Amino acid sequence: MATFEFKLPDLGEGVMEGELVKWHVKAGDVVKEDQVLAEVMTDKATVTVPSPKAGRVVSTHGKEGDIAKVHHPLVTLEIEGAAPAQASGHGAPAQAAAPAQAQAAAPAAGASAQASKVLATPVTRRMAREHGLDLAAIPGSGPQGRVTKADVVAALEGGGEQKNVVAAPAQARPAAPAVSSGRADERVPLRGLRKKIAEKMVRSKFTMPHFAFVEEVDATDLVALRTRLNAQLAASGDTTKLNYLPFIIKATIAALKKFPHLNANFDEAAQELVVRGEYNIGMAVATPDGLTVAVVKDADRLTLAEIARETARLGAAAKERKLTLAEMTGGTFTITSLGQSGGLFATPIINHPEVGIMGVHKLKKRPAVVKDQIVIRDMMNLSLSCDHRVIDGSVAADFVYEVIKYLEKPDLLFLAMA
């Protein structure tokens, strides 16, 4: 028998660590090759880590809620025959979209050897190297002291002199006061998806100056069109059910084509707006673990029925924790809707690094004025949150009214799709 030390393999491009969400094995368990050992959550996805070999678990490294680092020991196995004392994993984690190339580049440009031990993505390391900065001397504002691209930019904007960041320790936020507990209280650790949501929301809200624009939509004709199309699908034997989201996605894409700066990501490091040539529409999905965003890729190329099938598939995968990395990344604009629980309106937080997110709210019958008459119509509200650094209020308003045009006269959608 020999001891085999399995190290956490690459989890994705630029991902150097993840949270241990769940162990599937414990010391003493006998495992088969490719059997799931653990679930690890990164900033991008939750991945399952398979065993590279069959054997008996001698020990696991870390407990649920801990941060596991790539290329650090995860599980020690006892296996048959001779084996190397250490190994870094066999293949990519089960749900990773593709083999990752996350090895950090060697320090250069005068950087100290200590910089290689600093937590940072390859992109951040390259930025520091290109500007002759020592990563070890830059205070890291990310989790566990990770040096981010924004930290490098801040160091450069501080005059470009390394001494400005070497002289002072990392500027930590003031510690929050402790919250006392009563006997009947329950403490729920912030872990897994909930923790990642918290981190991403803080980054988005405190990086982007948000503003919101809200307007109502007379969806009466949309309701009638949806009813007719569902009847036609059923008559043809197609089991697809159209809800309102495919129509909203199509209307949104038509508006994005007219206002392309909303179909964009903002590159913090380069201070550039990256206007995307694809229309990958994110949809927020409520899961038992919290809200996650699944992405409908190339939504402009899909029919209404195809979008309906894809959103249903992605929604089910999200609830079952089966979304792949590819299905959670690459979004250009996000739509969030709680359906009939959507309320009157809300101000959603932008899905960083996108620059806009649209909330779709409760559709209900309300009195409205049509040709000077008070009538009952199917009404709902749209709310758009934008990054005010790159999107002006007038653009946001015009964009929303463009979406409304296609929802109030949904026959126009078929011309837009032609």
N, C-alpha and C positions, 0 to 999 in steps of 0.2 A: 504494500500500500504506500501511496505517496501523497504529500500535501500539495494542493493546487490553490494558489491565491488568485481569485478572480477580481480584476479591477473594473470599475465602472467604465464602460466604453463611451465613445463619443455619442452625444445625445442630439446633435443637430449643429448646423453652421453657427459657429461663434458661441455655442453654449458650453460653459465650463463647469456647471454645477446644477443640481436640482434638489428639490425637497423629497425626502423619503416619505411618500404618502402612505404606503402600505407594504408590509412584508407578507409574502406568500409562503415563506418557509421559516423554520427555526432550527436551532442546533439539534442535531440528532436525526433530522429528516433525511430520508433517502430520496434523491431527485434524479430525474431522467434528463438526458440531453434535450435542450430547448424548453424544458419546463420553466414556467414563470417563477422568478425568484422574488421580484419586488416591482412596485409601481413607483416611478419617479416623475415628479412634476417639474417642468422647466417653465420659463417665461412664455413658451410657445405652445406646449402641449404636455399631456400626461402620457408617458411611454411605459410599456412593460418591458422589463429586462429579463431575457431568457438565460438559462444556464448553458454555458458553452460545452459542458461535459456532464456525464452521469457520475454520481458519487454520493457520499454522505456529507451533510452540512456539519462542519466542525464548529464554525462560529459565523455570526453575521456582524457586520460593522456598522454601528449606528442604530438609533431607534427611530420610530415613526415621528416625523416632525423635524428631524435633524436634516442638515444640508449635506448631501453626498457630492463629492467632487470627482470630476472626470479624471480617470487614471489613478484614482486612489482605491485601496482595497474595499470591496463590497461584501464578498463572501469567501470564506476559506472552506475548501472541499477536501475530502479524503477520497482519492480515486485509485483505481486499479493500476498497477504498473508504475513505471517511472514517469515523472512529469516535471516540467520546469517549476521552480518555486513560485514564480509570479507569472501572471498572464493578464493581458488587458482586455479580454473579452473577445468574443467571436461573433463578428458581424455587428450589425446595428441593432438597437433595441427594436422590439417587434413593431411598434407603431411609428417609428421614425420614417419620414418620407423618403430619405435617400441616405447613402453613406455620407457621414459628415467629414469635413476637413477642418477640424477645430483646433489643430495643433497651433500653439502660439509660436510666432516667429522668434528667432533668437534675438536678444538685445543687440542693438547697433547704434550708430551715431553717437558714440560716447556714453551710452546708457550703462549703468552699473549692472553687475551680475545679479544683484538683488532684485532688479526690475522683473526678472523672469519669474519670480515668486509672487509678484503682485497679481491679484485677481483683476483680469481685464480681458475683453474679447480681442480676437486678432485685429479687427478694424481699429479698435482703440490703440492697440500696440503699434500698428502701422502709422497712425496719425502722430503718435508721440515720437516715433523713430524719424519720420519725415521732417519733423520740426526740431529735432535734436533735444527732446525733453526726456528726462529720466522719470519713468513711471513711478519708481519708488519714492520720488520726492513730491508727487502730486497727491493731495488729500483726496481720498475716494469717498464719494457721496452715495454709492450704491450699496446694496445689501452686502453685509459682511466686509464692508470697506472696499468693495469693487470700484475701480477707477472707470468712469464712464466717458463717453465722447464729450459730454457736456463739461466734465471736469477738465479735460484736455483743452477744450475751447476756452474755459475760464482761465486756465493757466496762461494761455497765449494772449488773451485779452488783458491780462494783468501786466502787460508790458513786454511779454515775451522773455522775461528774465527768470531763469529757474530759481534764483534766490528768493523771489517773492513767495514761492510755495515751499521751498526747503526750510526756511526759517521758522515756520509755524506749523504746529501739529494740525491734524485734520480738524476742520471746524464742525464739530458735532452739534446737532440741534439740542437746545436745552432739554434735559430729561423731563418727561411728563410726570406729574405727581402720581404717586401710587393710589390706586382705588381700593378702599377697604371692602371687605365682604361681610355679609351677615350670615347667620346660621342657615337661613333658608335659601341663600343664593347658590347659584350654580355658575362655575367658571367654564367657558367653552374656549379652548385654545384656537387661535386663528391659524388654521393649517390648510394645506391642499389648495384647491381652487379658490376657496374663500380668501386665503392669504394672497394669492396671486392677483385676484380682483382688487383687493385693497391696495397693493403696491402699484398696479397699473392705473387705478383711479387717482391716486395721489400724484403720480407722475404726470398724468394728463391734465389734472385740474391746476396744478401748480406750475406747469410748464406753459400751458396754453391759456391766453386770456379769452375766456369763453364769452359769447353773447348769444342770445336766443331771439328767434322771430317766430311768431305764432299766427296762424290764420285758419279759418274754417273752410270746409269743403262741402258742397252740396253733392252727395254721392248717390242721389236717387237714380240717375240713369245708370250708374255703375252697378248698383244692386240689381236692376232689371237685366242688364247685360249678363252679369254673372249667372243669374237664374236661367236665362235662355241657353247659355253655353253649357252649363252643367246638364241641362235637359238633352242637348244635342249629343254630348259625350256619352250619356247613359244610353241613349237610343242607338248609338253606334257600337255599343258593347264595351266602350272604354270605361274602366273603373276609376279613372282619375277624377278627383274632386277638386274643383277650383275654389280656393278661398280668396280673400282679397289681396294677399301678398303678391302673387304674380303680376296683377294689374299695377300695384304700387311700384314694384320693381321696374316694370316696363316704363311707367310714367317717369320714374326717377332717372332712368337711363336717358330717356328723351331729353330731359332737362339738363342732365350732365353734359350731353353733347353740345348744348347751347352755352353752358357755363362750365367749361372744362377745368377751370381752376379749383372747382369743388371735387373733381375726380382726381385727387392728388394726395401725396404724402409730403410732410415737411421734414427735410433733412436738417436736424439741429446742428450737426457738426459743420456742415458746409453753408448753413443758412441759405438753403435753396429750396424752392418749391418744386417737387418732382411731379409734373403733370403726367398721369398714367395714360398709356395708350390702350389699356384694356379696361373692361368694366367688370370688375370682380366685386360683387355686392355682398357685404357682410350682413348677416341677420342675427340679431341677438336672440339667444335661446335660453329660457329659464330651465335649469336642471335642479335636481335635489341638492347639488353641491353649490349652486350659485349660477350667476349669469355667465354664459360663454358666447363667443361669436363664431359662427360657422360661415364659410365663404362660398357663395355661388359663383364659380369661375366662368368667365366669358358669358355672362348673363345676357348680353346683347344679342348673342347668336342663338339663344334658345327661344322656343315658342312658349306661349302661356302654359300649355299643358306640360311641357318639359320642365319649366321652372317649378310648377306645382309638384311634380314628382321629385325633383331634386331637393326642394326645400323640405318636403316630407321625409326624404331619406336622411338628410343632414340633421333634421330635428330629432329623429329617432336615434341616430348615432350619438348625438350629443347627450341625450338623456341616458343612454346605455354606456357612456364613457368610451365610445369606440371611434371618435373622430381622430383622423390622422393629422400629422403635422401640416401636410399640404392643404387639408380642409379647414385649417384654422389660421392660415397665413396668406399674405398676398392681397388682402382686401384694399379696395380703393375708396369705398364709401360704405357707411353702415346704416341700416334701417333697424329701428327697435320698436316693437309693438307688443303690447300685452293683451291685444284683442279686446274682448268685452270688459276686461279689468283695467283697460288703459286710461280711465279717468278722463277729465276734461282736457288737461294738457300738463306737460312736464318739461323740464329742461335737461335732456340727457347729456351725459358727459361724453366727450369725443373719444373715439377709439384710437388712441395714439398709435402710429404717427399720422393718421388720416387728419383731414382738416374740417370735416363736417359729419354730422350724424342727424338723421331725421327720425323723430318720434311720431308714431301713428297712434291715434287715440280712439276712444270708444265711439263706435258707430251706433247712433240711436236716432229715433224719430224726434224731431224738434220743430217748433213753429218757425217758419221763415217767411220773408216777404218776397213774393214773386208777382211782378206786374201789379204792384200796389195792393196785392191781396195777401192776407195771412193764410198760409197753407201749411200742411204737415209734410215735411221732407226728411229724407235720410241724411243726417248731418254727422260730420266728424271733424276733428281738428288735427292739423299737422304742426309740429314744432321742430324747428331747425336750430341746432347749436353749431356755431362755427368758431374757428380759430381767428380772432380779430387781427392777428399779425399779418395774415395774408388774404382774408376775406372781409370786404366791407359790408356794412348793413344793407346798402342798396342792392348789392349783388345777391345777398341772401334772400332779400324780399323778392327780387325778380325771379330767382330760382324757384322759390316756393310757389309763386303764382304760375310758373311754367308747369310745375308738377300738377297743380290744381286744374289747369286747363285740360290736361289729358285725363284727369279723373272725373271731371264734370262732363266732359264730352268724350267718353271712352272709345267711341268709334275711331277717333283720331289716332289711337294707338296702333290700329291696323295699317294706317298710312305710314306711321313712324317705323313700323317693322318691315315695310315693303322694301 
